[in-house]
Amino acid sequence: MTFPAKFKRTAYRAWHRAFFRLQALCGKMDVARQPAQTIFVHIPKTAGSSINEYFASFTGMRRSDKFFPIDMCRADQDYAEVSEEGLQRARNAMYVTGHFDWHTLEAFRRPDAFVFTFLRDPAERLLSFYHYIHHIDERKQTQKSQKRWFSQLKSLTLEEFCAGDDPDALYAVNNLMIRQMSGRQNGTAGTDAPFQEMLAQAVKNLETLNYVGFQKTFDDDFRALVQKTGFPPLHLPRENITQKLPAYPGATYAANASKQDILNLAAPRLEWDIKFYQRAQSLAPEINKRPFKKNSRIDLKN
């Protein structure tokens, strides 16, 4: 990141924190209504960078224990779980974000936490991820497992990425959303996974959330999220990570790949995610109008 960009981001955060505190002191903001802990279940490529930037403006970034990106507490090995130290830090944080699954969420969420997620059309999400990996310089990754993973994915053709049997591609492609939301992200990427069962669990878990937003209606949905949590409705700079990165394409990169290409090639690997996305669209209005009360937690056992 260039110095002007760093300065702009730092100034943005400083202004938000000052404005936040001023509104609280003047009694123009219902601080008592704000959650003691806010958790973002971040499904990859769903405008998460923009959301994290907003909350970092109030809590501080990684140097603050209040803001905790939980993925940083994984061992340097393929598909590692979050460490116990990471779970404890997450329990104490005001804002937690990361690509963790439901099983991990249940290990650290407080009873009064406000938990939300944003979803994206599965084919559009996968297309965005495909382009993203070809804008990552794997040589600059600090963990050997990440270097290997990005390098392997970039070596695949678009067809191999979408429809092949490579384990790394299967992990990234094969109905990732329901694997993450059902709490079975690891060990279920194979084509023989019990996806119907996982879909039912993912939907059940979704219904316990406090808010569900969508990338296609991001501006309106984020404003509604902020209003529900009691945080100030400040301007949110949209962060598109891929557009800001220089390309480091693999030899087989299909730079002109489209959503239709993804649908043509990866339809079987998106089948259950598409069903989940459609179900989420029908459930979200009811979930989102449900009032959030501190010291309460939705528990659907039926």
Residue frames as qw, qx, qy, qz and C-alpha x, y, z in Angstrom:
[[0.000, 0.888, 0.459, 0.000, 0.00, 0.00, 0.00],
 [0.401, 0.516, -0.025, 0.756, 1.35, 3.43, -0.96],
 [0.234, -0.153, -0.471, 0.837, 1.96, 6.17, 1.61],
 [0.311, -0.097, -0.102, -0.940, -0.99, 8.33, 0.35],
 [0.651, -0.256, -0.598, -0.391, -3.33, 5.33, 0.60],
 [0.541, -0.234, -0.674, 0.444, -2.11, 4.50, 4.10],
 [0.060, -0.044, -0.271, 0.960, -2.52, 8.14, 5.17],
 [0.461, -0.180, -0.320, -0.808, -6.04, 8.28, 3.74],
 [0.677, -0.286, -0.668, -0.113, -7.06, 5.09, 5.53],
 [0.427, -0.185, -0.576, 0.672, -5.54, 6.23, 8.85],
 [0.118, -0.032, 0.080, -0.989, -7.27, 9.61, 8.57],
 [0.565, -0.247, -0.515, -0.596, -10.58, 7.89, 7.77],
 [0.640, -0.310, -0.683, 0.168, -10.35, 5.71, 10.86],
 [0.281, -0.120, -0.421, 0.854, -9.28, 8.57, 13.12],
 [0.287, -0.140, -0.133, -0.938, -12.19, 10.72, 11.95],
 [0.646, -0.302, -0.592, -0.376, -14.69, 7.92, 12.53],
 [0.560, -0.267, -0.650, 0.438, -13.41, 7.21, 16.04],
 [0.096, -0.059, -0.254, 0.961, -13.57, 10.91, 16.95],
 [0.433, -0.178, -0.307, -0.829, -17.06, 11.29, 15.47],
 [0.639, -0.273, -0.715, -0.081, -18.21, 8.10, 17.21],
 [0.427, -0.258, -0.582, 0.642, -17.04, 9.35, 20.62],
 [0.073, -0.017, 0.046, -0.996, -18.47, 12.83, 20.05],
 [0.537, -0.268, -0.485, -0.636, -21.90, 11.46, 19.22],
 [0.621, -0.320, -0.694, 0.175, -21.82, 9.26, 22.33],
 [0.292, -0.168, -0.417, 0.844, -20.81, 12.18, 24.57],
 [0.227, -0.024, -0.095, -0.969, -23.56, 14.38, 23.12],
 [0.454, 0.200, 0.731, -0.469, -26.18, 11.71, 23.66],
 [0.560, 0.460, -0.228, -0.650, -26.94, 11.44, 19.94],
 [0.575, 0.253, -0.755, -0.189, -26.21, 7.75, 19.79],
 [0.839, -0.387, 0.088, -0.373, -27.74, 4.91, 21.74],
 [0.204, 0.551, -0.797, 0.139, -24.52, 3.31, 22.98],
 [0.520, -0.180, 0.712, -0.436, -26.48, 1.08, 25.33],
 [0.851, 0.342, 0.161, -0.364, -28.12, -0.57, 22.32],
 [0.476, 0.643, -0.589, -0.114, -24.80, -1.52, 20.71],
 [0.962, -0.106, -0.252, -0.001, -23.70, -5.15, 21.07],
 [0.545, -0.732, 0.394, 0.107, -20.95, -6.00, 23.53],
 [0.417, -0.289, 0.751, 0.423, -19.58, -8.24, 20.81],
 [0.662, 0.588, -0.028, -0.463, -20.17, -8.15, 17.04],
 [0.549, -0.221, 0.758, 0.275, -19.20, -11.14, 14.90],
 [0.556, 0.587, -0.254, -0.531, -18.94, -11.21, 11.13],
 [0.769, 0.008, 0.627, 0.125, -19.09, -14.69, 9.60],
 [0.208, 0.716, -0.351, -0.566, -17.11, -13.76, 6.50],
 [0.832, 0.298, 0.453, 0.114, -17.78, -15.95, 3.49],
 [0.438, -0.286, 0.390, 0.758, -14.98, -15.22, 0.98],
 [0.106, 0.112, 0.509, 0.847, -15.61, -12.56, -1.68],
 [0.141, -0.708, -0.679, -0.134, -18.75, -11.02, -0.17],
 [0.021, 0.813, 0.024, 0.581, -17.60, -7.39, 0.37],
 [0.752, -0.524, -0.316, 0.245, -15.96, -8.34, 3.66],
 [0.538, 0.064, -0.109, 0.833, -13.05, -5.91, 3.31],
 [0.112, -0.540, -0.159, -0.819, -15.47, -2.96, 3.25],
 [0.679, -0.620, -0.309, -0.241, -17.28, -4.22, 6.35],
 [0.780, -0.290, -0.247, 0.497, -14.06, -4.81, 8.26],
 [0.336, 0.308, -0.023, 0.890, -12.82, -1.33, 7.37],
 [0.361, -0.660, -0.211, -0.625, -15.96, 0.21, 8.89],
 [0.780, -0.589, -0.207, -0.034, -15.67, -1.62, 12.21],
 [0.732, -0.013, -0.165, 0.661, -11.92, -1.11, 12.38],
 [0.103, 0.613, 0.039, 0.782, -12.66, 2.61, 12.40],
 [0.550, -0.690, -0.009, -0.471, -14.12, 2.28, 15.89],
 [0.904, -0.424, 0.053, 0.021, -12.05, -0.49, 17.42],
 [0.135, -0.750, 0.615, 0.205, -8.63, -0.20, 15.79],
 [0.767, 0.375, -0.474, -0.215, -6.99, -2.81, 13.59],
 [0.872, -0.022, -0.474, 0.117, -4.80, -5.77, 14.58],
 [0.304, 0.320, -0.537, 0.719, -2.84, -3.81, 17.15],
 [0.466, -0.286, 0.286, -0.787, -6.06, -3.56, 19.16],
 [0.061, 0.031, 0.984, -0.167, -7.42, -6.54, 21.06],
 [0.467, 0.381, 0.407, -0.686, -10.89, -5.14, 20.41],
 [0.698, 0.539, -0.212, -0.420, -10.70, -5.95, 16.68],
 [0.500, -0.375, 0.777, 0.073, -9.74, -9.55, 16.02],
 [0.695, 0.422, -0.415, -0.409, -9.31, -11.21, 12.61],
 [0.809, -0.345, 0.438, -0.184, -9.41, -14.78, 13.86],
 [0.911, 0.404, -0.062, 0.057, -7.83, -16.35, 10.76],
 [0.244, 0.776, -0.510, 0.278, -4.44, -15.07, 11.88],
 [0.459, -0.465, 0.684, -0.323, -4.48, -17.73, 14.63],
 [0.969, 0.186, 0.039, -0.160, -4.17, -20.78, 12.42],
 [0.659, -0.429, 0.511, 0.346, -1.13, -23.03, 12.23],
 [0.274, 0.635, -0.506, -0.515, 1.01, -23.00, 9.09],
 [0.253, -0.015, 0.955, 0.155, -0.51, -26.13, 7.64],
 [0.227, -0.177, -0.641, -0.711, -3.23, -26.91, 5.12],
 [0.529, -0.480, -0.474, -0.514, -6.77, -26.17, 6.35],
 [0.331, 0.004, -0.708, 0.624, -5.67, -25.67, 9.95],
 [0.351, -0.749, -0.556, -0.078, -8.22, -25.03, 12.69],
 [0.085, -0.817, 0.168, -0.545, -8.13, -21.88, 14.84],
 [0.451, 0.145, -0.722, 0.505, -5.88, -22.36, 17.87],
 [0.442, -0.637, -0.602, 0.192, -7.18, -22.32, 21.44],
 [0.311, -0.351, -0.116, 0.876, -5.29, -19.06, 21.96],
 [0.054, -0.145, -0.443, -0.883, -7.16, -17.62, 19.00],
 [0.376, -0.554, -0.694, -0.266, -10.50, -18.73, 20.38],
 [0.431, -0.580, -0.452, 0.523, -9.75, -17.09, 23.73],
 [0.172, -0.200, 0.108, 0.959, -8.74, -13.82, 22.07],
 [0.186, -0.328, -0.611, -0.696, -11.94, -13.96, 20.04],
 [0.395, -0.608, -0.683, 0.087, -14.04, -14.39, 23.19],
 [0.357, -0.575, -0.262, 0.688, -12.57, -11.17, 24.59],
 [0.207, 0.029, 0.362, 0.908, -12.82, -9.07, 21.40],
 [0.339, 0.470, 0.306, -0.755, -15.50, -6.52, 20.59],
 [0.687, 0.568, -0.123, -0.436, -15.44, -7.33, 16.87],
 [0.551, -0.252, 0.767, 0.210, -14.43, -10.68, 15.38],
 [0.667, 0.595, -0.140, -0.425, -14.12, -11.41, 11.68],
 [0.200, -0.446, 0.844, 0.222, -12.78, -14.25, 9.59],
 [0.636, 0.193, -0.564, -0.490, -13.45, -17.15, 7.23],
 [0.166, -0.166, 0.904, -0.356, -14.33, -19.48, 10.10],
 [0.411, -0.250, -0.759, -0.439, -17.11, -22.04, 10.01],
 [0.588, -0.570, -0.160, -0.551, -20.07, -22.50, 12.34],
 [0.859, -0.269, -0.371, 0.228, -18.26, -25.01, 14.53],
 [0.484, 0.120, -0.256, 0.828, -15.58, -22.40, 15.25],
 [0.222, -0.514, -0.087, -0.824, -18.19, -19.71, 15.86],
 [0.752, -0.520, -0.303, -0.267, -19.87, -21.81, 18.52],
 [0.783, -0.133, -0.358, 0.491, -16.51, -22.21, 20.28],
 [0.374, -0.026, -0.213, 0.902, -16.05, -18.47, 20.96],
 [0.169, -0.547, -0.318, -0.756, -19.28, -16.50, 20.57],
 [0.068, -0.005, 0.618, -0.783, -20.66, -14.86, 23.67],
 [0.130, 0.494, 0.849, -0.133, -24.32, -15.45, 24.59],
 [0.156, 0.823, 0.323, -0.440, -25.15, -11.79, 23.85],
 [0.300, -0.276, 0.505, 0.761, -23.14, -11.46, 20.63],
 [0.571, 0.654, 0.103, -0.486, -24.62, -9.88, 17.51],
 [0.498, -0.168, 0.746, 0.408, -23.76, -12.26, 14.65],
 [0.567, 0.686, 0.096, -0.446, -24.22, -11.43, 10.98],
 [0.561, -0.082, 0.644, 0.515, -23.11, -12.47, 7.52],
 [0.430, 0.615, -0.156, -0.642, -23.32, -11.30, 3.92],
 [0.706, 0.139, 0.681, 0.138, -24.06, -13.64, 1.03],
 [0.199, 0.566, -0.417, -0.683, -23.43, -13.45, -2.70],
 [0.867, 0.368, -0.080, -0.328, -24.74, -15.23, -5.76],
 [0.825, -0.333, 0.419, 0.180, -22.64, -18.44, -5.72],
 [0.761, 0.432, 0.258, 0.408, -21.51, -18.23, -9.35],
 [0.166, 0.913, -0.075, 0.364, -20.56, -14.56, -9.01],
 [0.570, -0.753, 0.326, -0.049, -18.74, -15.29, -5.77],
 [0.869, -0.099, 0.384, 0.296, -16.74, -18.12, -7.34],
 [0.584, 0.679, 0.143, 0.422, -15.89, -16.01, -10.39],
 [0.123, -0.939, 0.190, -0.259, -14.65, -13.23, -8.11],
 [0.731, -0.549, 0.397, 0.084, -12.53, -15.70, -6.17],
 [0.855, 0.265, 0.282, 0.345, -11.06, -17.13, -9.37],
 [0.375, 0.810, -0.025, 0.450, -9.88, -13.70, -10.49],
 [0.434, -0.857, 0.225, -0.163, -8.68, -12.91, -6.97],
 [0.864, -0.329, 0.302, 0.233, -6.26, -15.83, -6.77],
 [0.713, 0.393, 0.222, 0.537, -4.62, -14.66, -9.99],
 [0.076, 0.864, -0.073, 0.493, -3.98, -11.27, -8.37],
 [0.699, -0.687, 0.196, -0.019, -2.11, -12.76, -5.43],
 [0.425, 0.651, -0.608, 0.161, 1.68, -12.99, -5.40],
 [0.920, -0.324, -0.216, -0.051, 2.13, -16.29, -3.63],
 [0.663, 0.263, -0.370, 0.595, 5.83, -15.50, -3.08],
 [0.041, -0.474, 0.285, -0.832, 4.83, -12.78, -0.62],
 [0.770, -0.472, -0.259, -0.343, 2.64, -15.05, 1.52],
 [0.187, -0.671, 0.613, -0.374, 4.17, -15.49, 4.97],
 [0.742, -0.186, 0.594, -0.250, 2.90, -19.04, 5.50],
 [0.073, -0.290, 0.865, 0.403, 4.26, -21.91, 3.43],
 [0.328, 0.371, 0.864, -0.090, 0.83, -23.52, 3.31],
 [0.340, 0.792, 0.249, -0.441, -0.64, -20.39, 1.71],
 [0.067, 0.626, -0.575, -0.523, 2.21, -20.16, -0.80],
 [0.185, -0.041, 0.956, 0.224, 1.60, -23.76, -1.82],
 [0.340, 0.542, 0.719, -0.270, -2.19, -23.34, -1.96],
 [0.316, 0.800, 0.014, -0.509, -2.22, -20.25, -4.17],
 [0.007, 0.517, -0.727, -0.452, 0.50, -21.66, -6.40],
 [0.266, 0.125, 0.952, 0.089, -1.45, -24.87, -6.90],
 [0.369, 0.678, 0.544, -0.330, -4.74, -23.14, -7.69],
 [0.223, 0.794, -0.213, -0.524, -3.05, -20.82, -10.18],
 [0.145, -0.342, 0.845, 0.385, -1.57, -23.80, -12.02],
 [0.406, 0.350, 0.841, -0.076, -5.03, -25.12, -12.92],
 [0.022, -0.245, -0.548, -0.799, -7.00, -24.35, -16.04],
 [0.447, -0.128, 0.130, -0.876, -10.44, -22.78, -15.54],
 [0.805, -0.074, -0.436, -0.395, -12.04, -26.16, -16.24],
 [0.612, 0.020, -0.701, 0.365, -9.75, -27.93, -13.77],
 [0.017, -0.137, 0.455, -0.880, -10.47, -25.26, -11.18],
 [0.571, -0.074, 0.034, -0.817, -14.25, -25.54, -11.59],
 [0.903, 0.038, -0.098, -0.417, -14.79, -29.21, -12.32],
 [0.566, 0.408, -0.700, 0.149, -11.60, -31.15, -11.66],
 [0.842, -0.421, -0.338, -0.008, -10.69, -33.42, -8.76],
 [0.415, 0.396, -0.441, 0.690, -7.76, -31.42, -7.41],
 [0.462, -0.515, -0.644, 0.327, -8.19, -31.38, -3.57],
 [0.206, -0.285, -0.170, 0.921, -7.29, -27.69, -3.27],
 [0.221, -0.120, -0.415, -0.874, -9.80, -26.71, -5.93],
 [0.460, -0.443, -0.746, -0.187, -12.48, -28.88, -4.37],
 [0.367, -0.438, -0.527, 0.629, -11.90, -27.17, -1.02],
 [0.041, -0.244, 0.014, 0.969, -12.31, -23.73, -2.60],
 [0.299, 0.003, -0.515, -0.803, -15.14, -24.54, -5.00],
 [0.363, -0.237, -0.875, -0.215, -17.35, -27.38, -3.86],
 [0.460, -0.690, -0.467, -0.306, -20.41, -25.82, -2.16],
 [0.398, 0.184, -0.477, 0.762, -18.22, -23.76, 0.17],
 [0.306, -0.416, 0.094, -0.851, -21.05, -21.66, 1.60],
 [0.827, -0.374, -0.173, -0.383, -23.04, -24.54, 3.08],
 [0.792, 0.009, -0.464, 0.395, -19.86, -26.20, 4.31],
 [0.209, 0.284, -0.359, 0.864, -18.91, -23.02, 6.15],
 [0.447, -0.344, 0.070, -0.823, -22.41, -22.29, 7.47],
 [0.876, -0.242, -0.333, -0.253, -23.08, -25.88, 8.56],
 [0.509, -0.719, 0.454, -0.131, -19.87, -26.07, 10.59],
 [0.877, -0.049, 0.445, 0.172, -18.29, -28.72, 8.40],
 [0.341, 0.870, -0.257, -0.249, -15.91, -26.71, 6.23],
 [0.021, 0.582, -0.808, -0.089, -13.02, -29.16, 6.56],
 [0.261, -0.097, 0.959, -0.050, -13.18, -32.77, 5.48],
 [0.501, 0.509, 0.639, -0.287, -16.33, -32.31, 3.40],
 [0.206, 0.631, -0.316, -0.678, -15.02, -30.96, 0.11],
 [0.185, -0.079, 0.921, 0.333, -15.31, -34.30, -1.67],
 [0.408, -0.036, -0.457, -0.789, -18.10, -34.93, -4.13],
 [0.529, -0.283, -0.792, -0.112, -19.60, -37.64, -1.87],
 [0.028, 0.032, -0.542, 0.839, -20.17, -35.29, 1.09],
 [0.018, -0.552, -0.827, 0.106, -23.69, -35.34, 2.66],
 [0.086, 0.134, 0.118, 0.980, -24.70, -32.02, 1.11],
 [0.403, -0.544, -0.515, -0.525, -28.44, -32.38, 1.65],
 [0.637, -0.559, -0.452, 0.277, -27.89, -32.86, 5.37],
 [0.442, -0.183, -0.094, 0.873, -25.41, -29.97, 5.42],
 [0.064, -0.398, -0.350, -0.845, -27.88, -27.71, 3.60],
 [0.521, -0.655, -0.499, -0.224, -30.52, -28.34, 6.25],
 [0.625, -0.490, -0.291, 0.534, -28.03, -27.54, 9.02],
 [0.321, 0.069, 0.117, 0.937, -26.77, -24.41, 7.23],
 [0.236, -0.552, -0.410, -0.686, -30.32, -23.09, 6.90],
 [0.626, -0.639, -0.443, 0.064, -31.05, -23.86, 10.55],
 [0.566, -0.311, -0.147, 0.749, -27.90, -22.01, 11.60],
 [0.149, 0.324, 0.274, 0.893, -28.71, -19.08, 9.32],
 [0.372, -0.682, -0.474, -0.415, -32.02, -18.61, 11.12],
 [0.623, -0.612, -0.321, 0.365, -30.20, -17.97, 14.39],
 [0.445, 0.141, 0.030, 0.884, -28.27, -15.01, 13.00],
 [0.041, -0.658, -0.387, 0.645, -29.14, -11.46, 13.91],
 [0.364, 0.758, -0.077, -0.535, -28.72, -10.13, 10.39],
 [0.674, 0.118, 0.612, 0.398, -28.25, -11.46, 6.85],
 [0.230, 0.771, -0.112, -0.583, -27.17, -9.10, 4.07],
 [0.806, 0.377, 0.405, 0.208, -26.48, -9.54, 0.37],
 [0.453, -0.268, 0.315, 0.790, -23.68, -8.29, -1.80],
 [0.211, 0.451, 0.599, 0.627, -26.06, -7.28, -4.61],
 [0.223, -0.847, -0.303, -0.376, -27.92, -4.86, -2.30],
 [0.641, -0.072, -0.430, 0.632, -24.88, -4.06, -0.18],
 [0.073, 0.305, -0.146, 0.938, -25.38, -0.33, 0.42],
 [0.583, -0.437, -0.164, -0.666, -28.99, -0.65, 1.61],
 [0.862, -0.279, -0.422, 0.018, -28.29, -3.79, 3.60],
 [0.560, 0.054, -0.426, 0.708, -25.26, -2.37, 5.34],
 [0.168, -0.387, 0.104, -0.901, -27.17, 0.76, 6.34],
 [0.759, -0.398, -0.252, -0.449, -29.87, -1.47, 7.83],
 [0.807, -0.101, -0.468, 0.345, -27.23, -3.53, 9.67],
 [0.298, 0.216, -0.334, 0.868, -25.65, -0.42, 11.18],
 [0.424, -0.418, -0.038, -0.803, -29.03, 0.91, 12.22],
 [0.843, -0.324, -0.379, -0.201, -29.93, -2.36, 13.93],
 [0.752, -0.100, -0.413, 0.504, -26.69, -2.46, 15.91],
 [0.314, -0.909, -0.208, 0.176, -26.79, 1.19, 16.95],
 [0.571, -0.232, 0.222, 0.756, -23.52, 2.18, 15.29],
 [0.160, 0.692, 0.017, -0.704, -23.37, 5.53, 13.47],
 [0.730, 0.542, 0.408, 0.078, -24.37, 5.57, 9.79],
 [0.155, -0.752, 0.353, 0.535, -21.06, 6.91, 8.51],
 [0.629, 0.634, -0.326, -0.312, -19.83, 6.75, 4.94],
 [0.838, -0.213, 0.490, 0.108, -18.47, 3.34, 4.04],
 [0.222, 0.669, -0.561, -0.433, -15.63, 3.29, 1.51],
 [0.966, 0.184, 0.071, -0.169, -16.04, 0.31, -0.80],
 [0.271, -0.631, 0.704, 0.184, -12.95, -1.88, -0.77],
 [0.931, 0.339, -0.024, -0.135, -12.44, -4.07, -3.84],
 [0.599, -0.583, 0.485, 0.257, -9.23, -5.90, -3.03],
 [0.757, 0.219, 0.508, 0.347, -8.83, -7.56, -6.43],
 [0.394, 0.867, 0.188, 0.241, -9.05, -4.28, -8.36],
 [0.215, -0.940, 0.264, 0.000, -6.33, -2.77, -6.18],
 [0.712, -0.393, 0.528, 0.243, -3.90, -5.64, -6.71],
 [0.293, 0.590, -0.593, -0.463, -1.58, -6.03, -9.68],
 [0.952, 0.136, -0.078, -0.264, -2.09, -9.24, -11.62],
 [0.191, -0.526, 0.828, 0.043, 0.17, -12.21, -10.91],
 [0.857, 0.187, -0.039, -0.478, -1.54, -14.59, -13.29],
 [0.683, -0.200, 0.692, 0.119, -0.81, -18.25, -13.61],
 [0.107, -0.236, 0.721, 0.642, 0.10, -19.61, -17.03],
 [0.001, 0.352, 0.882, 0.314, -3.46, -20.84, -17.63],
 [0.083, 0.430, 0.447, -0.780, -5.35, -17.77, -16.33],
 [0.153, 0.554, 0.685, 0.447, -8.60, -17.13, -18.22],
 [0.121, -0.162, -0.223, 0.954, -8.73, -13.37, -17.72],
 [0.366, -0.051, -0.289, -0.883, -12.02, -13.05, -19.64],
 [0.195, -0.245, -0.947, 0.075, -13.84, -15.75, -17.70],
 [0.367, -0.308, -0.125, -0.869, -17.50, -14.89, -17.12],
 [0.543, -0.117, 0.572, -0.604, -20.30, -15.90, -14.79],
 [0.872, 0.266, -0.071, -0.405, -21.75, -18.05, -17.56],
 [0.539, 0.458, -0.698, 0.106, -18.43, -19.87, -17.89],
 [0.153, -0.286, 0.778, -0.539, -18.57, -20.63, -14.17],
 [0.726, 0.084, 0.338, -0.592, -22.15, -21.89, -14.43],
 [0.801, 0.398, -0.360, -0.263, -21.31, -24.06, -17.44],
 [0.515, 0.403, -0.718, 0.238, -18.33, -25.67, -15.74],
 [0.094, 0.181, -0.760, 0.617, -19.08, -25.64, -12.02],
 [0.596, -0.309, -0.217, -0.709, -22.84, -26.18, -11.82],
 [0.808, -0.258, -0.530, -0.016, -22.56, -29.49, -9.88],
 [0.531, -0.043, -0.476, 0.700, -20.14, -27.86, -7.43],
 [0.091, -0.124, 0.157, -0.976, -22.55, -24.97, -6.82],
 [0.408, -0.381, -0.715, -0.421, -25.84, -26.88, -6.69],
 [0.499, -0.559, -0.618, 0.239, -26.29, -26.86, -2.92],
 [0.260, -0.264, -0.152, 0.916, -24.88, -23.37, -2.46],
 [0.172, -0.201, -0.418, -0.869, -27.45, -22.08, -4.96],
 [0.493, -0.518, -0.668, -0.205, -30.25, -23.77, -3.02],
 [0.469, -0.458, -0.447, 0.609, -28.90, -22.25, 0.20],
 [0.128, -0.068, 0.088, 0.986, -28.66, -18.80, -1.36],
 [0.314, -0.364, -0.544, -0.688, -32.25, -18.98, -2.61],
 [0.547, -0.551, -0.624, 0.085, -33.47, -20.11, 0.79],
 [0.400, -0.315, -0.280, 0.814, -31.51, -17.32, 2.49],
 [0.034, -0.171, -0.269, -0.947, -33.15, -14.72, 0.26],
 [0.477, -0.499, -0.554, -0.465, -36.58, -15.86, 1.42],
 [0.638, -0.501, -0.506, 0.294, -35.60, -16.04, 5.10],
 [0.418, 0.101, -0.176, 0.885, -33.62, -12.80, 5.38],
 [0.214, -0.537, -0.153, -0.802, -36.56, -10.35, 5.69],
 [0.736, -0.572, -0.301, -0.205, -37.92, -12.21, 8.72],
 [0.764, -0.179, -0.274, 0.555, -34.46, -12.59, 10.29],
 [0.347, 0.253, -0.050, 0.902, -33.59, -8.94, 9.78],
 [0.324, -0.593, -0.166, -0.718, -36.78, -7.48, 11.22],
 [0.754, -0.463, -0.449, 0.129, -36.36, -9.49, 14.42],
 [0.153, -0.924, 0.199, -0.288, -35.22, -7.02, 17.13],
 [0.662, 0.211, -0.556, 0.456, -31.83, -7.50, 18.70],
 [0.539, -0.789, 0.033, -0.294, -31.79, -7.43, 22.47],
 [0.166, 0.586, -0.715, 0.342, -28.68, -7.62, 24.57],
 [0.300, -0.232, 0.836, -0.397, -28.28, -10.73, 26.68],
 [0.809, 0.265, 0.328, -0.410, -30.49, -12.67, 24.30],
 [0.049, -0.381, 0.827, 0.409, -29.74, -15.39, 21.83],
 [0.791, 0.205, -0.148, -0.557, -31.88, -17.11, 19.24],
 [0.212, -0.284, 0.935, -0.021, -31.84, -20.86, 19.68],
 [0.763, 0.191, -0.180, -0.590, -33.87, -22.86, 17.17],
 [0.307, -0.311, 0.895, -0.088, -33.90, -26.50, 18.21],
 [0.758, 0.326, 0.427, -0.369, -36.79, -27.73, 16.08]]
